[in-house]
């Protein structure tokens, strides 16, 4: 059962959105962000089989079940719709907001019911109109992250939930961060402080992807510092998103499954290559 449906007419909460013939809400005058246009990797294909995307979505849904949104969740920077689709499949109401036209189209075609192709400036959402907001691996791309979160807070009503996931630890920085357009990685304490300063009360904060900390450090971060890590290729990206059939892959998957059980029990993971915060607008 869907907890609640997205607003039937998004133009009622935004001054510059119209429903296009393709079923996607669009902003008049919107210019395609065209994010990562030069990346040769077929992320849409990878997302559908990747253990990393699968575990990430499981973590998010597990935490949403413990801290559910009241009303629709607007995912800002929804990409190809992987997270929005997982949230929707878990019977939560979600609106995918993505300013890159190709990605918004992908999100719609893979089954996300409500998709907006616009950024916040273009859409002109009303203050207090976004019941809940999720930003899943988006904040690290934004130069003025604190200012952006304050702006998001103004678009939310008091009591609305804010869900934020980001990559963790500067020590894990590698060429992959550069290629992905990251500005920074975060410690959990730094993220919770910035979220609180933006006008939210933090309810829960945890790391996740604990089994990947050492592999990322050894295979990506240290080689990058030594200048021996090469820029990724499409083939390498696909390979790194598969655990394979060997014992090492099975051990990693077992550890990830245990992490889900840990999060489902309401525990906080003390370390991980990513971190997640749930907060309420105050």
ChimeraX attribute file (.defattr): number of C-alpha atoms within 10 A of each C-alpha:
attribute: neighborCount
match mode: 1-to-1
recipient: residues
	/A:1	6
	/A:2	11
	/A:3	15
	/A:4	15
	/A:5	15
	/A:6	17
	/A:7	15
	/A:8	8
	/A:9	12
	/A:10	20
	/A:11	18
	/A:12	13
	/A:13	17
	/A:14	19
	/A:15	15
	/A:16	20
	/A:17	24
	/A:18	18
	/A:19	15
	/A:20	12
	/A:21	8
	/A:22	10
	/A:23	15
	/A:24	21
	/A:25	23
	/A:26	25
	/A:27	25
	/A:28	13
	/A:29	10
	/A:30	18
	/A:31	14
	/A:32	14
	/A:33	15
	/A:34	12
	/A:35	15
	/A:36	12
	/A:37	10
	/A:38	7
	/A:39	13
	/A:40	12
	/A:41	17
	/A:42	12
	/A:43	15
	/A:44	16
	/A:45	10
	/A:46	17
	/A:47	17
	/A:48	11
	/A:49	13
	/A:50	18
	/A:51	20
	/A:52	19
	/A:53	16
	/A:54	15
	/A:55	18
	/A:56	22
	/A:57	19
	/A:58	19
	/A:59	21
	/A:60	21
	/A:61	22
	/A:62	20
	/A:63	21
	/A:64	17
	/A:65	13
	/A:66	13
	/A:67	15
	/A:68	16
	/A:69	24
	/A:70	15
	/A:71	19
	/A:72	20
	/A:73	27
	/A:74	24
	/A:75	28
	/A:76	24
	/A:77	23
	/A:78	28
	/A:79	26
	/A:80	25
	/A:81	28
	/A:82	22
	/A:83	26
	/A:84	31
	/A:85	23
	/A:86	19
	/A:87	24
	/A:88	20
	/A:89	15
	/A:90	17
	/A:91	15
	/A:92	25
	/A:93	23
	/A:94	31
	/A:95	29
	/A:96	29
	/A:97	26
	/A:98	26
	/A:99	27
	/A:100	23
	/A:101	22
	/A:102	17
	/A:103	20
	/A:104	26
	/A:105	21
	/A:106	17
	/A:107	28
	/A:108	20
	/A:109	14
	/A:110	13
	/A:111	15
	/A:112	24
	/A:113	19
	/A:114	23
	/A:115	27
	/A:116	30
	/A:117	29
	/A:118	28
	/A:119	21
	/A:120	17
	/A:121	10
	/A:122	19
	/A:123	26
	/A:124	17
	/A:125	21
	/A:126	15
	/A:127	15
	/A:128	16
	/A:129	15
	/A:130	24
	/A:131	20
	/A:132	29
	/A:133	23
	/A:134	26
	/A:135	20
	/A:136	23
	/A:137	18
	/A:138	19
	/A:139	23
	/A:140	22
	/A:141	16
	/A:142	14
	/A:143	12
	/A:144	11
	/A:145	18
	/A:146	17
	/A:147	13
	/A:148	13
	/A:149	21
	/A:150	17
	/A:151	15
	/A:152	22
	/A:153	26
	/A:154	17
	/A:155	21
	/A:156	23
	/A:157	17
	/A:158	16
	/A:159	16
	/A:160	23
	/A:161	30
	/A:162	28
	/A:163	24
	/A:164	23
	/A:165	25
	/A:166	24
	/A:167	27
	/A:168	25
	/A:169	18
	/A:170	12
	/A:171	14
	/A:172	20
	/A:173	21
	/A:174	20
	/A:175	19
	/A:176	17
	/A:177	18
	/A:178	12
	/A:179	12
	/A:180	13
	/A:181	14
	/A:182	19
	/A:183	14
	/A:184	19
	/A:185	23
	/A:186	19
	/A:187	18
	/A:188	22
	/A:189	12
	/A:190	11
	/A:191	21
	/A:192	25
	/A:193	13
	/A:194	16
	/A:195	25
	/A:196	19
	/A:197	13
	/A:198	21
	/A:199	19
	/A:200	24
	/A:201	19
	/A:202	19
	/A:203	13
	/A:204	18
	/A:205	21
	/A:206	21
	/A:207	22
	/A:208	27
	/A:209	22
	/A:210	18
	/A:211	18
	/A:212	17
	/A:213	18
	/A:214	14
	/A:215	12
	/A:216	17
	/A:217	17
	/A:218	12
	/A:219	12
	/A:220	20
	/A:221	22
	/A:222	17
	/A:223	16
	/A:224	19
	/A:225	13
	/A:226	8
	/A:227	10
	/A:228	10
	/A:229	16
	/A:230	11
	/A:231	12
	/A:232	14
	/A:233	12
	/A:234	12
	/A:235	11
	/A:236	11
	/A:237	16
	/A:238	17
	/A:239	13
	/A:240	12
	/A:241	15
	/A:242	14
	/A:243	17
	/A:244	12
	/A:245	8
	/A:246	8
	/A:247	10
	/A:248	11
	/A:249	14
	/A:250	13
	/A:251	13
	/A:252	16
	/A:253	17
	/A:254	12
	/A:255	16
	/A:256	23
	/A:257	14
	/A:258	12
	/A:259	21
	/A:260	20
	/A:261	14
	/A:262	14
	/A:263	19
	/A:264	16
	/A:265	12
	/A:266	13
	/A:267	14
	/A:268	16
	/A:269	16
	/A:270	12
	/A:271	19
	/A:272	20
	/A:273	23
	/A:274	23
	/A:275	28
	/A:276	25
	/A:277	20
	/A:278	23
	/A:279	22
	/A:280	23
	/A:281	22
	/A:282	16
